[in-house]
Amino acid sequence: MKIITIYDIAKEANVSVATVSRVLNNTAPVKDSTREKINRIIDKYHFQPNALARSLTKKETGMIGFILPDITNPFFPEVFSGAENVARELGYTIFLCNTLGDIQRESEYLSILREKRVDGVLFMGGRINIKNLHPDLIKEVVDLEERMPIVLVNGDLKKSNLTRVFTDEVAGVELATQHLIDLGHTNIGFIGGIDYMTNSMQKVKSLKKTLERNHLTFNDKWLLYDSFSIQSGRNMMTKLLEMDKKPTAVICINDFVAIGAIKSALEHGVRIPEDISIVGFDDTLLATAVIPELTTVSQQSHELGKLSVQVLHKLINKEKVKKLIVLSPELIIRDSSGCPVR
């Protein structure tokens, strides 16, 4: 079967190749009758323009890269879903890069995205959440940004001056902490995350500041770092429950850790929220799938994804955008938090 080209379309329509190109790309006015004739021939042969050729002429691929750390954590697919919906509306296809939290994989994907000549990159997780990051890893991203727009999502790279879109996680923990204090809790712990990651450190700092503002102190024994998984939440809650003095409420780094914490508490015969209140972070779909349903902080994951693509699209089109775009979190109160039993 013969492969139909733009030249064949032009010949059959008895018009120039430039006229067919204008119809395909909608780049300039074409007489209605001529446009209809060309479109009939295009439909007749089910013609689709070559994407590579179009990228060479327009210097666009219609693709954006999305680097994220863990596709198995429901929060990231929810952000991706919001991003993909807007990307499709704007005519982009997303090249998804799941790094599994591996910085070497991040570097490999950055190289691939450069080779693919994507129009822009959304970068989430991994190195953009590490406090003392090696300068070479920062430079790698900054160098790529000289070739294509990059938006950092829920993270930062020191002295990079890259555009950032993020949900105010510090404010989110403040909401969660004040909620527990208002319920009557004075002994509040924090579990999950990694001590060298900025998102973990910022959340703990916010918890301590909110306690101080309410004339309460934080017990460092109730701060347990490990990771972001359900199993780590289970392990850390077990450690808390084995202590002589226990907190009456616990804030978790994310919903995964909170679910693990709930499982451990129930296994130990601890009532939620009567004996201990548990608050998660992210408000993923799992928050309402667990019993008791989880009080948690919404990062507006879909909106975060949508806004990130919208900002990247403006950068691709060389429009001016703010360097920092911030979303406000929302506390979602459900059954896992309540007044402590005296």
C-alpha positions as CSV (number, residue, x, y, z in Angstrom):
1,M,0.0,0.0,0.0
2,K,1.4,3.4,-1.0
3,I,2.2,5.8,1.8
4,I,0.4,9.1,1.1
5,T,2.4,12.2,1.6
6,I,1.6,15.9,1.8
7,Y,2.8,16.2,-1.8
8,D,0.2,13.6,-2.9
9,I,-2.5,15.6,-1.1
10,A,-1.3,18.8,-2.8
11,K,-1.2,17.2,-6.3
12,E,-4.7,15.7,-6.1
13,A,-6.2,19.0,-4.7
14,N,-4.3,20.9,-7.4
15,V,-2.8,23.3,-4.8
16,S,0.6,24.0,-3.5
17,V,2.2,22.0,-0.6
18,A,2.3,25.3,1.4
19,T,-1.5,25.5,1.1
20,V,-1.9,22.0,2.4
21,S,0.5,22.8,5.2
22,R,-1.6,25.8,6.2
23,V,-4.7,23.7,6.4
24,L,-3.0,21.0,8.5
25,N,-1.4,23.4,10.9
26,N,-4.1,26.1,10.7
27,T,-1.3,28.7,10.4
28,A,-2.9,31.0,7.9
29,P,-6.3,31.7,6.2
30,V,-7.3,29.4,3.3
31,K,-10.3,29.8,1.1
32,D,-13.2,27.7,2.5
33,S,-13.8,25.8,-0.7
34,T,-10.1,25.0,-0.9
35,R,-10.0,24.0,2.7
36,E,-13.0,21.6,2.3
37,K,-11.4,20.0,-0.8
38,I,-8.1,19.4,1.0
39,N,-9.9,18.0,4.1
40,R,-12.0,15.6,1.9
41,I,-8.8,14.2,0.4
42,I,-7.1,14.0,3.8
43,D,-10.1,12.0,5.1
44,K,-10.2,9.8,2.0
45,Y,-6.7,8.6,2.6
46,H,-6.8,8.8,6.5
47,F,-3.7,11.0,6.1
48,Q,-1.8,11.9,9.3
49,P,1.1,14.3,9.1
50,N,4.5,13.0,10.2
51,A,5.1,14.1,13.8
52,L,8.9,14.2,13.4
53,A,8.7,16.3,10.2
54,R,6.3,18.7,12.0
55,S,8.7,19.0,14.9
56,L,11.6,19.9,12.6
57,T,9.6,22.6,10.9
58,K,7.8,24.1,13.9
59,K,10.5,23.2,16.4
60,E,7.9,21.6,18.6
61,T,7.2,17.9,19.4
62,G,3.9,18.2,21.2
63,M,5.4,16.2,24.0
64,I,6.2,17.2,27.6
65,G,8.2,15.1,30.1
66,F,6.9,14.4,33.6
67,I,9.5,13.1,36.0
68,L,8.0,11.7,39.3
69,P,9.4,9.5,42.0
70,D,6.8,6.7,42.7
71,I,3.9,5.8,40.5
72,T,2.6,3.3,43.1
73,N,1.9,6.1,45.6
74,P,-1.6,7.3,44.8
75,F,-0.7,10.9,45.3
76,F,1.5,11.1,42.2
77,P,-0.9,9.4,39.8
78,E,-3.6,11.9,41.0
79,V,-1.2,14.8,40.2
80,F,-0.4,13.2,36.9
81,S,-4.1,12.7,36.1
82,G,-4.8,16.4,36.6
83,A,-1.7,17.2,34.4
84,E,-2.7,14.9,31.6
85,N,-6.2,16.2,31.3
86,V,-5.0,19.8,30.7
87,A,-2.1,18.6,28.6
88,R,-4.5,16.8,26.2
89,E,-6.6,19.9,25.9
90,L,-3.5,21.9,25.0
91,G,-2.4,19.4,22.4
92,Y,0.4,17.7,24.4
93,T,1.3,14.1,25.0
94,I,3.0,13.4,28.3
95,F,6.2,11.3,28.4
96,L,6.0,9.7,31.9
97,C,9.3,9.0,33.7
98,N,8.9,7.0,36.9
99,T,12.3,7.2,38.8
100,L,11.5,5.1,41.8
101,G,13.3,7.7,43.8
102,D,16.6,6.9,42.1
103,I,18.7,9.9,41.2
104,Q,20.7,8.0,38.6
105,R,17.4,7.2,36.9
106,E,16.5,10.9,37.0
107,S,19.7,11.7,35.2
108,E,19.0,9.1,32.6
109,Y,15.5,10.4,32.0
110,L,16.8,14.0,31.8
111,S,19.1,12.8,29.0
112,I,16.3,10.9,27.2
113,L,14.0,13.9,27.4
114,R,16.7,16.1,25.9
115,E,17.2,13.6,23.1
116,K,13.5,13.4,22.5
117,R,13.4,17.2,22.2
118,V,10.3,17.5,24.4
119,D,8.8,20.9,24.6
120,G,9.1,21.2,28.3
121,V,9.6,19.2,31.6
122,L,7.6,18.9,34.8
123,F,10.0,17.7,37.6
124,M,8.5,16.2,40.8
125,G,10.2,14.4,43.8
126,G,13.7,13.0,44.1
127,R,16.5,15.5,44.0
128,I,14.3,18.6,44.1
129,N,13.4,17.6,47.7
130,I,16.9,16.9,49.0
131,K,18.4,19.7,51.2
132,N,22.1,19.3,50.7
133,L,22.2,18.3,47.1
134,H,25.5,18.0,45.2
135,P,26.0,21.0,42.9
136,D,26.5,18.8,39.8
137,L,22.9,17.4,40.2
138,I,21.6,21.0,40.3
139,K,23.7,22.0,37.3
140,E,22.3,19.1,35.3
141,V,18.8,20.4,35.6
142,V,19.8,24.1,35.1
143,D,21.7,23.2,32.0
144,L,18.7,21.4,30.5
145,E,16.5,24.4,31.4
146,E,18.6,26.5,29.0
147,R,17.3,24.2,26.2
148,M,13.7,23.8,27.3
149,P,11.3,25.2,30.0
150,I,11.2,23.3,33.3
151,V,8.7,23.6,36.1
152,L,9.5,22.2,39.6
153,V,6.5,20.7,41.3
154,N,6.4,20.6,45.1
155,G,10.2,21.1,45.3
156,D,13.1,23.4,44.8
157,L,16.7,23.5,43.6
158,K,19.0,25.8,45.6
159,K,20.0,29.0,43.7
160,S,18.5,27.6,40.4
161,N,15.8,30.3,40.1
162,L,13.6,27.8,38.2
163,T,9.8,28.2,38.1
164,R,8.0,26.4,40.9
165,V,4.4,25.3,41.4
166,F,3.7,23.9,44.9
167,T,1.1,23.3,47.6
168,D,2.0,24.9,50.9
169,E,2.8,21.8,52.9
170,V,4.0,23.9,55.8
171,A,0.5,25.5,56.1
172,G,-1.0,22.0,55.7
173,V,0.8,20.6,58.8
174,E,-0.1,23.8,60.7
175,L,-3.8,23.1,59.9
176,A,-3.4,19.5,61.0
177,T,-1.6,20.4,64.2
178,Q,-4.0,23.1,65.2
179,H,-6.9,20.8,64.6
180,L,-5.5,18.3,67.0
181,I,-4.7,21.0,69.6
182,D,-8.2,22.3,69.3
183,L,-9.5,18.8,70.0
184,G,-7.5,18.8,73.3
185,H,-4.3,17.0,72.3
186,T,-1.1,18.2,73.9
187,N,1.1,15.2,73.1
188,I,1.5,15.0,69.3
189,G,4.0,12.8,67.4
190,F,5.2,12.8,63.8
191,I,6.2,9.7,61.8
192,G,7.5,9.1,58.3
193,G,9.7,10.7,55.7
194,I,13.5,10.9,55.5
195,D,15.5,13.3,57.6
196,Y,17.5,14.8,54.7
197,M,14.5,15.6,52.6
198,T,13.2,19.1,52.7
199,N,9.5,18.1,52.6
200,S,10.0,16.0,55.7
201,M,12.0,18.6,57.5
202,Q,9.6,21.5,56.7
203,K,6.6,19.5,58.0
204,V,8.3,18.7,61.3
205,K,9.4,22.3,61.7
206,S,5.8,23.5,61.1
207,L,4.5,21.0,63.7
208,K,7.0,22.3,66.3
209,K,6.2,26.0,65.5
210,T,2.5,25.4,65.8
211,L,3.0,23.7,69.2
212,E,5.2,26.6,70.4
213,R,2.6,29.1,69.3
214,N,0.2,27.2,71.5
215,H,2.7,27.1,74.4
216,L,3.2,23.4,74.0
217,T,6.5,21.5,73.6
218,F,7.5,18.7,71.2
219,N,8.9,15.4,72.5
220,D,11.7,14.4,70.1
221,K,11.2,10.8,71.0
222,W,8.0,10.9,69.1
223,L,9.7,12.0,65.9
224,L,10.4,8.9,63.8
225,Y,11.8,9.0,60.3
226,D,11.9,6.0,58.0
227,S,10.3,6.2,54.6
228,F,7.0,6.9,52.9
229,S,5.5,3.4,52.7
230,I,2.6,1.6,54.4
231,Q,5.0,-0.9,56.0
232,S,7.2,1.9,57.4
233,G,4.0,3.5,59.0
234,R,3.2,0.2,60.5
235,N,6.7,-0.2,61.9
236,M,6.9,3.3,63.3
237,M,3.5,3.2,65.0
238,T,4.6,-0.1,66.6
239,K,7.7,1.7,68.0
240,L,5.5,4.5,69.4
241,L,3.1,2.1,71.1
242,E,6.0,0.3,72.7
243,M,7.2,3.4,74.5
244,D,6.4,4.0,78.2
245,K,4.9,7.5,77.4
246,K,2.9,7.6,74.2
247,P,1.5,10.5,72.2
248,T,-2.3,10.8,72.0
249,A,-2.1,11.9,68.4
250,V,0.2,11.4,65.4
251,I,0.7,13.3,62.2
252,C,2.0,11.2,59.3
253,I,4.1,12.3,56.4
254,N,1.5,11.0,53.9
255,D,-1.6,8.8,53.7
256,F,0.5,5.6,53.0
257,V,2.3,6.0,56.3
258,A,-1.0,6.9,58.1
259,I,-2.7,3.7,56.8
260,G,0.2,1.6,58.1
261,A,-0.1,3.4,61.4
262,I,-3.8,2.6,61.6
263,K,-3.1,-1.1,60.9
264,S,-0.5,-1.3,63.7
265,A,-2.8,0.5,66.2
266,L,-5.7,-1.8,65.5
267,E,-3.4,-4.9,65.7
268,H,-2.4,-3.7,69.2
269,G,-6.0,-3.2,70.3
270,V,-5.6,0.6,70.3
271,R,-8.8,2.4,69.5
272,I,-8.9,5.2,66.9
273,P,-9.5,8.0,67.7
274,E,-10.4,7.3,71.3
275,D,-6.9,6.1,72.3
276,I,-4.9,7.8,69.6
277,S,-5.8,10.2,66.7
278,I,-4.0,9.7,63.4
279,V,-3.8,12.4,60.6
280,G,-2.4,11.7,57.1
281,F,-1.3,14.0,54.3
282,D,-2.3,14.1,50.6
283,D,-6.0,13.1,50.8
284,T,-5.5,10.2,48.3
285,L,-8.3,7.8,47.4
286,L,-7.1,5.5,50.1
287,A,-8.1,8.0,52.8
288,T,-11.8,6.9,52.4
289,A,-11.0,3.2,51.8
290,V,-9.6,2.6,55.3
291,I,-11.6,2.2,58.5
292,P,-11.8,4.5,60.3
293,E,-11.7,7.0,57.4
294,L,-8.6,9.1,57.5
295,T,-8.5,12.8,58.6
296,T,-5.9,14.2,56.2
297,V,-4.5,17.3,54.5
298,S,-5.5,17.7,50.8
299,Q,-2.8,19.1,48.6
300,Q,-5.3,19.6,45.8
301,S,-3.5,17.0,43.7
302,H,-5.5,17.3,40.5
303,E,-5.3,21.1,40.7
304,L,-1.6,20.9,41.3
305,G,-1.2,18.9,38.1
306,K,-3.4,21.1,36.1
307,L,-1.7,24.3,37.2
308,S,1.8,22.9,36.6
309,V,0.9,22.1,32.9
310,Q,-0.7,25.5,32.4
311,V,2.4,27.2,33.7
312,L,4.7,25.1,31.6
313,H,2.6,25.8,28.5
314,K,3.0,29.5,29.1
315,L,6.7,29.1,29.4
316,I,6.8,27.0,26.2
317,N,5.0,29.9,24.5
318,K,7.5,32.4,26.0
319,E,4.8,34.1,28.1
320,K,5.7,35.7,31.4
321,V,4.8,33.7,34.6
322,K,5.5,34.1,38.3
323,K,8.5,32.2,39.6
324,L,6.5,30.9,42.5
325,I,2.9,29.7,42.2
326,V,1.4,28.5,45.5
327,L,-1.7,26.4,46.2
328,S,-3.4,26.5,49.6
329,P,-3.9,23.1,51.3
330,E,-7.2,22.0,52.9
331,L,-7.8,20.0,56.1
332,I,-10.3,17.1,55.5
333,I,-11.7,16.0,58.8
334,R,-12.9,12.4,59.0
335,D,-13.1,9.7,61.6
336,S,-9.5,9.0,62.6
337,S,-9.2,12.2,64.7
338,G,-11.1,13.0,67.9
339,C,-10.8,14.3,71.4
340,P,-8.4,12.3,73.6
341,V,-10.0,10.2,76.3
342,R,-8.9,11.5,79.7
